[in-house]
Each structure stands twice: as C-alpha cells, then as structure tokens.
Amino acid sequence: MLSQLFLGMSLLGAEWVLYLLVLLSLVSVSLIIERWMFYRTATKDLEIFRQKVRASASSGKLDEAAKIAQDRASQTESKTPDLEARMAHALLTHAPASAEILTEVAQDPVVRARIHWEKNLAVLATIGSNAPFIGLFGTVLGIIKAFHDLSQQ
C-alpha cells in the first residue's frame, strides 16, 4: 500500500523539482544582490570617516571626533546602520572609562547593527546547503520513473 503510494508519487515526474530549483535560484540571486547593495551602501566613504576620526582623536580633540562619528551615524541611520560610526561615538563619549565599561559600551552598537548586517543570510545559507539534496531528489525520481517505464515495455 505505502510502496504503491510512493511509486505513484514518483511516476508523476521530476519536472516540478527543476522548477523548484529555478525558483530557489532566483530567490538566491535576489538575496545576493540585495546584500551586495546593502554592504556597498554601508561601507561607502568608510576610509574617509576613519581618517577624520583618527586625525581628530590623535590631536586630542575627542569632542570633535565624537561629533564626526555622531554626524555619520545620523546620516546613515535611515539607510543602513553604520557600525563603526556608532561604536566610535559610543567609545569617544565614554573615553575616560575603564576597559570593562568600554567593552560593554562597544558591544551595544555591535549587537544592534548585527541584526541588519546578517539579514536574510540564514535563508541564503539554507538554500545553498539544501539545493544539492533537492537536485539529487529530482534525479532519484527521474531514475525511478525511467526504470518503471523500462519495466512496462
């Protein structure tokens, strides 16, 4: 009874597996493009920002460096969370604190930005790791159908 049910399902064909793989490929490509655009926007002019903050901090102008970091964080707030600007601002405003406090202060922007930076990566990883098995499943269904058709000849 159960073997007949599985045979009936496999005789339907494996074309739907191909369509599923094409759909998953389109989803993967769209996620890759979205993540690429996000990372490109998030890292835009990052080296210039680093140089400005380093120059201000090394000259002892911590308030100016904190203002530069705050300006960049507020500019990029609407588009993408800027991890370095938030962290620099947090560290520069708490500069005379102990190492434990600075570590805790630096972790907060990291945790908040991590959500945005890792968005949809789990979906992409799941598709990437399961796609070979879906393709193998389609191959097995095709082989079952081929042998069944041979046995009917």
MARFIRO-96110 format. One line per field, with one value per residue (C-alpha): x negated, z negated, y; residue number from 1. Coordinates in steps of 0.25 Angstrom, whole numbers. Each point is the difference from the previous one (the first is absolute). Example, Ala and Ser with C-alpha at 12.3 -4.5 7.8 and 13.67 -1.06 7.14 Angstrom:
REM residues 2
xx	[-49	-6] .
zz	[-31	2] .
yy	[-18	14] .
n	[1	2] .
This chain:
REM residues 153
xx	[0	-11	-9	11	2	-15	0	12	-7	-13	7	6	-14	-11	2	6	-13	-7	10	-2	-16	2	9	-10	-11	8	2	-15	-4	10	-6	-14	3	7	-11	-10	7	1	-14	-5	9	-4	-15	1	-11	-4	-15	2	8	-11	-11	8	3	-14	-6	10	-3	-15	0	7	13	9	13	-2	-3	13	8	-6	5	13	2	-3	9	12	-2	0	11	11	-7	-9	-5	-15	-7	-13	6	9	-11	-10	10	3	-15	-3	11	-5	-15	-5	8	-6	-3	12	10	-6	2	14	3	-7	9	13	-1	-6	12	10	-7	-2	14	0	-13	4	14	4	-13	6	10	-12	-8	12	3	-15	-1	13	0	-10	10	12	-7	-4	14	5	-11	5	14	-4	-7	12	9	-10	-2	16	1	-10	7	13	-6] .
zz	[0	-4	11	10	-5	1	14	4	-5	7	13	0	5	-5	8	-12	-7	12	-2	-15	2	10	-9	-12	10	3	-15	-3	11	-5	-14	4	8	-12	-10	10	1	-15	-3	11	-6	-14	3	9	-4	-12	2	1	-13	-7	4	-5	-14	-1	3	-10	-11	2	-1	-13	5	-5	0	15	3	-8	8	14	-5	-4	13	8	-9	2	15	2	-10	10	11	-8	-14	0	-10	0	-2	-11	-7	2	-6	-12	-3	2	-9	-11	2	-14	-5	-4	10	-5	2	14	4	-4	7	13	0	0	14	5	-5	6	14	1	2	13	4	-1	6	10	-1	-7	11	10	-8	-1	15	3	-9	4	15	3	-7	7	13	-4	-4	14	6	-8	4	15	-2	-7	12	10	-6	-1	14	4	-8	8	13] .
yy	[0	10	-4	2	14	3	-6	8	13	-3	-3	14	4	9	12	7	-1	7	11	1	1	11	7	-1	4	13	2	-2	10	11	-2	1	13	6	-4	6	13	0	-2	10	11	-4	1	13	10	-8	2	16	-1	-9	10	12	-7	-4	14	6	-10	0	15	-1	6	-11	8	3	-14	-4	11	-6	-14	5	7	-12	-9	10	1	-15	-3	0	-9	-10	0	4	-9	8	13	-4	-8	12	10	-9	-2	14	5	-10	2	1	-12	-14	-11	-8	12	3	-15	1	13	-5	-13	7	6	-13	-8	10	1	-15	-2	9	-6	-14	1	-11	-7	-12	-1	0	-10	-9	0	-2	-12	-7	3	-12	-9	5	-2	-14	-3	4	-9	-12	3	0	-13	-7	5	-5	-14	-1	4	-10	-11	4	-2] .
n	[1	2	3	4	5	6	7	8	9	10	11	12	13	14	15	16	17	18	19	20	21	22	23	24	25	26	27	28	29	30	31	32	33	34	35	36	37	38	39	40	41	42	43	44	45	46	47	48	49	50	51	52	53	54	55	56	57	58	59	60	61	62	63	64	65	66	67	68	69	70	71	72	73	74	75	76	77	78	79	80	81	82	83	84	85	86	87	88	89	90	91	92	93	94	95	96	97	98	99	100	101	102	103	104	105	106	107	108	109	110	111	112	113	114	115	116	117	118	119	120	121	122	123	124	125	126	127	128	129	130	131	132	133	134	135	136	137	138	139	140	141	142	143	144	145	146	147	148	149	150	151	152	153] .
